[in-house]
Each structure stands twice: as structure tokens, then as C-alpha cells.
């Protein structure tokens, strides 16, 4: 159920969490056909509930680690 969605574009800084407005790193496609965006914090907080209603999940939270690694290399 998780992974890269073929027709979906990568998430950008303009994509915002539907709960708090922070940058979204997770796109959830719902069984009902809708879509939700979450920051890493809210995805972790609601993970069990979300997975019950999701048809697919695009998780790009690895981008958070890439940013930290780039800073560490300076």
C-alpha cells in the first residue's frame, strides 16, 4: 500500500499539511477517492487510522534526512 504513486508528482514546499499547515511530506490517497497531505509529525500521530482508509501513501519523509545530511557536510 505504501510507495511511489505513478501519476503523482513529487511533493514540494508549496504542499502543506492539512492538519497544521507545515510542509507536507506525505500524500494519502483515500479509498473514497480523496487526497490528504500531512507533515511527518501528523502522519506519525495518525498513522494507524490513516492506513485503514488509504488506498495508497506517498511517503517522502526521507527528504527530511537529506536536508540534515547536506547541512552536516558543510
C-alpha positions as CSV (number, residue, x, y, z in Angstrom):
1,X,0.0,0.0,0.0
2,X,2.9,2.4,0.5
3,X,5.2,3.6,-2.1
4,X,5.5,5.9,-5.1
5,X,2.3,6.7,-6.9
6,X,2.8,6.5,-10.7
7,X,0.7,9.6,-11.8
8,X,1.5,11.7,-8.7
9,X,4.1,14.5,-8.8
10,X,6.7,14.8,-6.0
11,X,5.6,16.9,-3.1
12,X,7.0,20.5,-3.0
13,X,7.4,23.2,-0.4
14,X,4.1,24.6,-1.6
15,X,2.3,21.4,-0.4
16,X,1.0,22.0,3.1
17,X,-0.2,19.7,5.9
18,X,-4.0,19.5,6.1
19,X,-3.8,19.5,10.0
20,X,-1.3,22.3,10.8
21,X,-0.1,24.0,7.6
22,X,3.5,22.8,7.9
23,X,5.3,21.5,4.8
24,X,3.7,18.2,3.7
25,X,6.0,15.1,3.2
26,X,3.2,12.5,2.9
27,X,0.3,12.3,0.4
28,X,-2.5,9.9,1.3
29,X,-4.9,8.8,-1.4
30,X,-8.1,7.7,0.3
31,X,-10.3,4.7,-0.6
32,X,-13.1,7.2,-1.2
33,X,-11.0,8.9,-3.9
34,X,-9.9,12.0,-1.9
35,X,-6.4,13.1,-1.0
36,X,-4.9,14.3,2.2
37,X,-1.5,15.9,2.8
38,X,0.4,15.5,6.1
39,X,3.6,16.7,7.7
40,X,5.8,13.9,9.1
41,X,4.6,14.6,12.7
42,X,0.9,14.3,11.9
43,X,1.4,11.2,9.7
44,X,3.2,9.5,12.7
45,X,0.5,10.7,15.1
46,X,-2.4,9.4,13.0
47,X,-0.6,6.5,11.1
48,X,-2.9,3.6,12.3
49,X,-6.1,5.5,11.5
50,X,-4.9,6.8,8.1
51,X,-3.7,3.3,6.9
52,X,-7.3,2.0,7.5
53,X,-8.8,4.4,5.0
54,X,-5.9,4.8,2.5
55,X,-5.6,3.2,-0.9
56,X,-2.0,4.4,-1.3
57,X,0.5,6.5,0.6
58,X,3.3,8.6,-1.0
59,X,5.9,9.0,1.8
60,X,8.7,11.5,1.1
61,X,9.8,11.9,4.8
62,X,13.3,10.7,3.7
63,X,13.7,14.3,2.3
64,X,14.0,15.5,5.9
65,X,17.1,13.4,6.4
66,X,18.6,14.6,3.1
67,X,18.4,18.2,4.3
68,X,20.1,17.4,7.6
69,X,22.9,15.4,5.8
70,X,23.6,18.3,3.5
71,X,24.0,20.7,6.5
72,X,26.2,18.2,8.3
73,X,28.6,18.0,5.3
74,X,29.5,21.7,5.4
